[in-house]
Amino acid sequence: MLTLTHIARFLHDLAFTTWIGSMIFMMLVLTPAVGGKGIPPQFLRLMGIERFKSWAWASIIILTVTGIYRLYGRFYQFDLFLMSRYGQLMTLKLVLFIIMVLLTAIVSLMYAKRIPMEAPQKPGEQPTARFSQMQKRFISFSAINLALGVAILFIMSILR
C-alpha cells in the first residue's frame, strides 16, 4: 500500500537526484565546454543556466519539506537522537545540506547573473580578468557543492 511516507521518500530521492544530477552535468559537460573561453551571454542562456538554477531551487524546497516530514517521525527526544548513530549521521547530513544551500545561494544569486553580463559580448573578444576570476569562483563553488552532495549520498547509503 502506498503511503504518504513512501511518496515523501520518493520525492526526496527524486529531488536529490535532480539537484546532484544537474551539478554533475554542469561540472562534466557545461564547464568544460565553456572552459576559459569568452562565451557570449546569449550562448550561456541557450545552455540553460537559468533552467538549472530553477531546478536547483525547486529541488531544495522539495528536499526541505520532505526531509522535515521524514525526520519528524524519528525525532522523539533531542538527547537520544544525538546519541544514536543515526542521529549523528543525520546531523552531519543536515549540516552539509545547509552548507550546500548557502553555496547554491552564492552561486545562483551572485555569479549566475553576473557572469553573462561580464562575459565578452562579441565572438573572439578576450575575456576580462574580472570575468575569468568570477568564472573560476563559480567553478570552485560548484565543485565544492558537488563534493558535499556526494558526501551526503555516501551518508544516505549508510543510513539505509
N, C-alpha and C positions, 0 to 999 in steps of 0.2 A: 504494500500500500504506500502510495506517495504521500509524504507528509511535508509540512512547512519546513522542517529541518532538512529534508532531502533537497528541497528546492533552494533553500538558503545555501547549502553546501555546493550545489551545482553552480549557482550564480556567483558564489565566492570564487570557486575554482576557475570559472569562465572569465571573470573579471581579471583575476591574477594572470591567467594565461594571455589574455588580450594585452594587458599592460606590459608584461615581460616580453611577449612576442613582438610588440611594437618597438620596444627598446632594442631587441636583438636585430630586427630588420633595420632600424636606424643605424646601429653600430656596424653591422656587417655588409649592408648594401648601400644605404644613402651616404653615409660618411665617407667611405672610400670613393664613391662616385664624385663627391664634391671635392674631396682632398684639400689641398691648399690653393686650388684654383679660384679665381674670381667667378662666381656663378651669379648671373643676373637674377634679381629678385623674382622676375616672372617665372624662371625655371624652378626656383625654390618653392614658389606657390604651387606650381604644377606637380612637384614631387609629393605634395600632400602634407607638408609640415604642419599646417593648421589642423588638418584632419587628425593627425596623430595626437596633437595636443588635446583635441576634443575627446578622443577615445581614452586618453590617459586620465583626464579628469572624471569622465563618466565611470571609468573603472575604479578610481579612488573612492568615489561616492558609494558605489555598489560594495566595494570591499569594506568600507567603514560600516555601512548599515548591516550587511550580512555578518561581518565579524563581531559586531556588538551583539547581534541576535544569537550567534553561535556560542559566544563566550558567556553570555548571561546564564545559561543553564549549568555551567560548570563552576560558576563563581559563587560559592556559598559563604566562606569566610576568608577574608583577605590574608590572614596569617597562614592558614592551611594552604591556600592557593600558592603563596610564595615559597612555602617549604617543600612543596611537591616538585618533582622533576618536570612534570607537565607545566606547572605554573611558572617555573624559572625559564623554560624554553619559550613559553608563550609570552612572557615579559620581554625576553630578548627579541622575539619576533615583532612585538609591538613597537619596541624602541627603534628597530631597524626600519619598520614601516613608517614611523613618524619622520625619521631622517630622510627616507625616500620621498615622502610627500613634500618636505621642505626643499629638497633638491629639485623636485619636479616644479615646484613653485618658482624657484630661482631660474631654472632653465626656460620655463614657459612664459614667465612674466618679464624677465629681464633680457633674455637672449633671443628667444624665438621671433620677437617682433623687431628687435634692433638689428639683428644680423642681416635680414633682407634690405633694411634701409641703408646700412653701411656697405653693402656689397657693391662691387663695381657695377655701374649701370649699363655699360656697353661691353659686348663681347671683345675679349682681348685686352681690356683695360686692366691694369695691375691692381691687385687688392691693396688697400692701405694697411699700415701697421696695426691700426686700431681694429680693423675688420679681422685680420689674422689673429690678433690676441683674443678677440671675442669668440672667434670660431674655435680656438684651442681650448678656451674655458668651457664652451658649450660641450665639446667632445669630452673633456675631462670629467665634467659633472655628469654627463650621460653615462660614461664608463663606470664611474663610481656607483651611480644609481643601479646600473645593470648588475654590478658585482654584489650589491646589497640584495637585489632581487634574487639572485642565485643563492645567496646565503639563506634567505627566507625559504626558498624552495627546499634547500637541504634540511632546514629546521622542520618544515612541514612533513618531510619524509620520515623524520624521526618521530614526530608526534602521531603519525597514523599508525 
